[in-house]
């Protein structure tokens, strides 16, 4: 009897490890920013200090629902945003915690401001100023019907 319970417990742990976590935008707000000067670029950048909650999801498969943005205009750089393009971070209406860079495994079929749920491996980025602070790697997405 105890062996069967142990086997069920081990199997359930395996399922939990493979499960995908759905995050919301409040989860991404678990961050503080401080301006740090970059000699290379001769400018101050907002450098994140991630909270323990969001740190706990790093390296895990997560999903987030938001507005699809093709910020390159040519299908090279994609974001999921808490807000549509007209009021997103780049337009000055929100903070850097309201966007997630999405690195898709295949080219996405979406247009700017489509509502999608993106899934991928969460990477926290505090140092590379050429990318945003949150990145979904090996990502895919589904659009809202």
Secondary structure, DSSP 4 states (H G I P E B T S, - for coil): -HHHHHHHHHHHHHHHHHPPEEP-HHHHT-EEEEEEEETTTTEEEEEEEE-HHHHTTTTSEEEEEEEEEETTSSSS-EEEESS-GGGSGGGTSS-GGGEEEEEESS-----TT-EEEEEEEEEE-SS-TTS-SEEEEEEEEEE--
